Amino acid sequence: MTTMTTTTNTTVLEAKDVTMRFGGLTAVRSVGLTVNSGEIVGLIGPNGAGKTTFFNCLTGLYVPTEGTVAYKGTVLPPKPHLVTSAGIARTFQNIRLFANMTVLENVLVGRHTRTKEGLWSALLRGPGFKKAEAASHERAMELLEFIGLAHKADHLARNLPYGEQRKLEIARALASEPGLLLLDEPTAGMNPQETRATEELVFAIRDQGIAVLVIEHDMRFIFNLCDRVAVLVQGEKLVEGTSDVVQADERVVAAYLGTPFEGAPGDEEVAEVEAAEAAQETPSAKAAPSTDTRTEDDQ
């Protein structure tokens, strides 16, 4: 399927020379990437390439050792909730829903960054709070209708099939009204029908004016979906371009097949990066606290 390219010159995300070191190991080295309004951009690479580490630098979970991340021209603070408030939302490779909340309640949680009512208004449940509550409920139902889950609004999230849980996580991210949505392996574990539905959903999100950056291992999904694709290998950007350009690059083919090429990392280096990413997944919450992440991890 050919994507409808509606790119403009408006830069939504600009990452400059982002470097992330864990001790003596450099997991991401001087990576630059831009995402423009109306674009779907893919980020691919073999295991240990630093994709998730780079994502975490973009969303405030990690504080980059070097470099900057800017959203619509403003450098972002390294705090996940402030990044969300600025206009960037994300999903995770491992689903992080509130399992014992309903589908509707999960989406309402995502609305909290756009709700202006304070503590006293909530406690007193005055007219301002009730109006905001009604508006949030209406918007949450609109999002559930958009992803096709309005009829399951009262179901517990844990009772949804896997593919629908993935959709719900996207709806919760959209509830924060982002200008940029980051998707971390949105089709992981899906069957072909679910993958196709996710592809159509991402196109629909883009058509609503939301730029998208996606990590994915399913190459067919990425190349069908994206206007541009960037390839990370051993934490460095190897190539960036259209799907045709990337697929024709011999270094990309070699990286995925494990065939050595000049400057390619060895198996030991790749294993070190994978281990560093895994080790930092939990400690990162201490470096850059996130109330949402801690709460979800406790589920």
C-alpha positions as CSV (number, residue, x, y, z in Angstrom):
1,M,0.0,0.0,0.0
2,T,1.3,3.5,-0.8
3,T,1.2,6.0,1.9
4,M,-0.4,9.4,1.4
5,T,2.5,11.8,2.0
6,T,1.3,15.1,3.5
7,T,4.6,16.3,4.9
8,T,5.2,20.0,5.4
9,N,8.2,22.0,6.5
10,T,6.9,22.3,10.1
11,T,9.3,20.4,12.3
12,V,7.5,18.6,15.2
13,L,10.5,16.7,16.7
14,E,14.1,17.5,16.3
15,A,16.7,15.4,18.0
16,K,20.3,16.7,17.7
17,D,23.4,14.6,18.3
18,V,21.7,12.5,21.0
19,T,24.2,10.3,22.8
20,M,23.4,8.0,25.7
21,R,26.2,6.2,27.7
22,F,25.8,3.7,30.5
23,G,29.0,3.8,32.3
24,G,31.7,3.1,29.7
25,L,29.2,1.8,27.1
26,T,27.8,4.0,24.5
27,A,24.3,2.7,23.6
28,V,23.4,5.6,21.3
29,R,26.0,7.8,19.6
30,S,25.3,11.2,18.1
31,V,21.9,10.3,16.5
32,G,19.9,13.1,14.8
33,L,16.3,12.7,13.7
34,T,13.5,15.0,12.7
35,V,9.8,14.3,12.3
36,N,7.7,16.8,10.4
37,S,3.9,17.4,10.7
38,G,1.9,15.0,8.6
39,E,4.7,12.4,8.6
40,I,5.0,8.8,9.7
41,V,8.7,8.0,10.4
42,G,10.0,4.5,11.1
43,L,13.0,3.6,13.3
44,I,14.4,0.1,12.6
45,G,17.5,-1.9,13.4
46,P,18.6,-5.3,14.6
47,N,18.5,-6.3,18.3
48,G,20.9,-4.2,20.4
49,A,20.8,-1.3,18.0
50,G,19.7,1.2,20.7
51,K,16.2,1.9,19.3
52,T,14.4,1.7,22.7
53,T,17.2,3.7,24.4
54,F,16.8,6.4,21.8
55,F,13.0,6.4,22.3
56,N,13.6,6.7,26.1
57,C,15.8,9.7,25.4
58,L,13.1,11.4,23.4
59,T,10.4,10.9,26.0
60,G,12.3,11.9,29.1
61,L,12.8,8.5,30.7
62,Y,16.5,8.9,30.1
63,V,18.5,12.1,30.3
64,P,20.8,12.1,27.2
65,T,24.5,12.2,28.1
66,E,24.9,14.6,25.2
67,G,22.6,16.3,22.6
68,T,19.1,17.9,22.8
69,V,15.5,16.9,22.0
70,A,13.1,19.7,20.9
71,Y,9.4,19.6,20.3
72,K,8.2,22.4,18.0
73,G,11.4,24.4,18.6
74,T,11.4,24.1,22.4
75,V,14.0,21.9,24.1
76,L,12.2,19.3,26.2
77,P,12.9,18.9,30.0
78,P,14.0,15.3,30.9
79,K,10.8,14.5,32.8
80,P,8.2,12.1,31.2
81,H,5.1,14.0,32.5
82,L,6.5,17.3,31.2
83,V,7.2,15.7,27.8
84,T,3.6,14.5,27.7
85,S,2.3,17.9,28.7
86,A,4.4,19.5,25.9
87,G,2.6,17.3,23.3
88,I,4.4,14.0,22.9
89,A,2.7,10.7,23.8
90,R,4.0,7.1,23.6
91,T,3.1,3.5,23.9
92,F,5.4,0.8,25.2
93,Q,6.7,-2.5,23.8
94,N,5.2,-4.2,26.9
95,I,1.6,-3.2,27.3
96,R,1.1,-1.0,30.4
97,L,-2.6,-0.8,31.0
98,F,-4.4,-0.5,34.3
99,A,-5.6,-4.1,34.3
100,N,-8.3,-3.7,36.9
101,M,-9.8,-0.5,35.5
102,T,-12.4,-0.4,32.7
103,V,-11.5,0.5,29.2
104,L,-13.1,3.9,29.6
105,E,-11.2,4.6,32.9
106,N,-7.9,3.8,31.2
107,V,-8.5,6.4,28.6
108,L,-9.7,8.9,31.2
109,V,-6.3,8.4,33.0
110,G,-4.7,9.7,29.8
111,R,-6.7,12.9,30.0
112,H,-5.2,14.0,33.2
113,T,-2.5,16.2,31.6
114,R,-5.2,18.2,29.8
115,T,-7.5,18.6,32.8
116,K,-7.1,22.0,34.5
117,E,-9.2,21.4,37.6
118,G,-7.3,21.4,40.9
119,L,-7.5,19.4,44.1
120,W,-10.1,21.5,45.8
121,S,-12.3,21.5,42.8
122,A,-12.1,17.7,42.6
123,L,-12.8,17.3,46.3
124,L,-15.8,19.7,46.3
125,R,-17.0,18.5,43.0
126,G,-18.2,22.0,42.0
127,P,-19.6,23.1,38.6
128,G,-16.1,23.5,37.2
129,F,-15.1,20.0,38.0
130,K,-18.3,18.5,36.8
131,K,-18.0,20.4,33.5
132,A,-14.4,19.2,33.0
133,E,-15.4,15.6,34.0
134,A,-18.2,15.6,31.4
135,A,-15.9,17.0,28.7
136,S,-13.2,14.3,29.5
137,H,-15.8,11.5,29.4
138,E,-17.1,12.8,26.0
139,R,-13.6,13.0,24.6
140,A,-12.7,9.5,25.9
141,M,-15.8,8.0,24.3
142,E,-14.9,9.7,21.0
143,L,-11.4,8.1,21.2
144,L,-13.0,4.7,21.9
145,E,-15.3,5.1,19.0
146,F,-12.3,6.0,16.8
147,I,-10.4,2.8,17.7
148,G,-13.5,0.7,17.6
149,L,-13.9,-0.1,21.3
150,A,-16.8,2.1,22.4
151,H,-19.0,-1.0,22.8
152,K,-16.5,-2.3,25.4
153,A,-16.1,0.9,27.4
154,D,-17.3,-0.8,30.6
155,H,-15.2,-4.0,30.2
156,L,-12.1,-4.5,32.4
157,A,-8.9,-3.9,30.4
158,R,-7.5,-7.2,31.4
159,N,-10.4,-9.0,29.7
160,L,-9.7,-7.6,26.3
161,P,-8.0,-9.7,23.6
162,Y,-4.4,-8.9,23.0
163,G,-4.9,-6.8,19.9
164,E,-7.6,-4.7,21.5
165,Q,-5.3,-4.1,24.5
166,R,-2.8,-2.6,22.1
167,K,-5.5,-0.4,20.6
168,L,-6.6,0.7,24.1
169,E,-3.0,1.8,24.9
170,I,-2.9,3.9,21.7
171,A,-6.3,5.5,22.7
172,R,-4.9,6.3,26.1
173,A,-1.9,8.0,24.5
174,L,-4.1,9.9,22.2
175,A,-6.2,11.1,25.2
176,S,-3.4,13.6,26.1
177,E,-4.0,15.3,22.7
178,P,-0.4,14.9,21.4
179,G,1.1,16.5,18.3
180,L,3.5,13.6,18.1
181,L,2.8,9.9,18.9
182,L,5.6,7.5,19.5
183,L,4.8,3.8,19.0
184,D,7.1,1.1,20.4
185,E,6.5,-2.1,18.5
186,P,2.8,-1.6,18.1
187,T,2.3,-4.9,16.2
188,A,4.4,-7.2,18.4
189,G,2.6,-10.5,18.9
190,M,-0.2,-9.7,16.5
191,N,-1.6,-11.8,13.7
192,P,-1.7,-10.5,10.1
193,Q,-5.3,-9.3,10.5
194,E,-4.5,-7.3,13.7
195,T,-1.4,-5.9,12.0
196,R,-3.4,-4.7,9.1
197,A,-5.9,-3.1,11.4
198,T,-3.1,-1.3,13.3
199,E,-1.6,0.0,10.0
200,E,-5.0,1.5,9.1
201,L,-5.3,3.0,12.6
202,V,-1.9,4.7,12.3
203,F,-2.9,6.1,8.9
204,A,-6.1,7.5,10.5
205,I,-4.1,9.0,13.3
206,R,-1.8,10.7,10.9
207,D,-4.8,12.0,8.9
208,Q,-6.0,13.7,12.1
209,G,-2.9,15.8,12.0
210,I,-0.7,13.8,14.5
211,A,2.8,13.0,13.5
212,V,4.0,9.5,14.2
213,L,7.4,7.9,15.0
214,V,7.3,4.1,15.2
215,I,9.8,1.4,16.2
216,E,8.9,-2.0,14.7
217,H,10.5,-5.3,13.7
218,D,7.9,-6.1,11.1
219,M,9.6,-4.8,8.0
220,R,6.6,-5.1,5.7
221,F,4.5,-3.1,8.2
222,I,7.2,-0.4,8.4
223,F,7.9,-0.1,4.7
224,N,4.1,0.1,3.9
225,L,3.5,2.6,6.5
226,C,6.3,5.1,6.6
227,D,7.2,8.2,4.6
228,R,10.8,7.9,5.9
229,V,12.8,5.2,7.7
230,A,15.9,5.6,9.8
231,V,18.1,2.6,10.5
232,L,20.1,2.3,13.8
233,V,23.0,-0.2,14.0
234,Q,25.1,-0.3,17.2
235,G,23.6,3.0,18.4
236,E,24.5,4.9,15.3
237,K,22.2,6.0,12.4
238,L,23.4,4.0,9.4
239,V,21.0,5.4,6.8
240,E,17.8,7.4,6.5
241,G,15.4,7.8,3.5
242,T,12.4,6.5,1.8
243,S,11.5,2.8,2.1
244,D,12.9,2.1,-1.4
245,V,16.3,3.8,-0.5
246,V,16.6,1.9,2.8
247,Q,15.6,-1.5,1.3
248,A,18.2,-1.1,-1.4
249,D,21.1,-0.2,1.0
250,E,23.4,-3.2,1.2
251,R,24.6,-2.2,4.7
252,V,21.0,-2.5,6.0
253,V,20.7,-6.0,4.4
254,A,24.0,-7.0,5.9
255,A,23.1,-5.7,9.4
256,Y,19.9,-7.8,9.5
257,L,21.5,-10.9,8.1
258,G,24.4,-10.6,10.5
259,T,26.9,-10.3,7.6
260,P,30.0,-8.2,8.7
261,F,30.6,-5.0,6.9
262,E,33.2,-2.3,7.5
263,G,32.6,-0.7,10.9
264,A,30.0,-3.2,11.9
265,P,29.8,-4.2,15.6
266,G,30.8,-7.6,16.8
267,D,28.5,-10.0,18.7
268,E,30.0,-9.0,22.0
269,E,29.3,-5.3,21.4
270,V,25.7,-6.0,20.5
271,A,25.3,-8.2,23.6
272,E,26.6,-5.4,25.8
273,V,24.1,-2.9,24.4
274,E,21.2,-5.3,24.9
275,A,22.3,-5.9,28.5
276,A,22.7,-2.2,29.2
277,E,19.2,-1.4,27.8
278,A,17.7,-4.2,29.9
279,A,19.6,-3.2,33.1
280,Q,18.5,0.5,32.7
281,E,14.8,-0.2,32.2
282,T,14.0,-0.1,35.9
283,P,16.7,2.2,37.2
284,S,15.6,4.8,34.6
285,A,12.5,5.5,36.7
286,K,14.8,6.7,39.5
287,A,16.8,9.0,37.2
288,A,13.6,10.5,35.7
289,P,10.6,9.9,37.9
290,S,7.3,9.2,36.3
291,T,4.2,8.8,38.4
292,D,2.3,7.0,35.5
293,T,5.1,4.5,34.9
294,R,5.5,3.6,38.5
295,T,1.8,3.1,39.0
296,E,1.5,1.0,35.9
297,D,4.5,-1.2,36.9
298,D,2.7,-1.8,40.2
299,Q,-0.3,-3.4,38.4
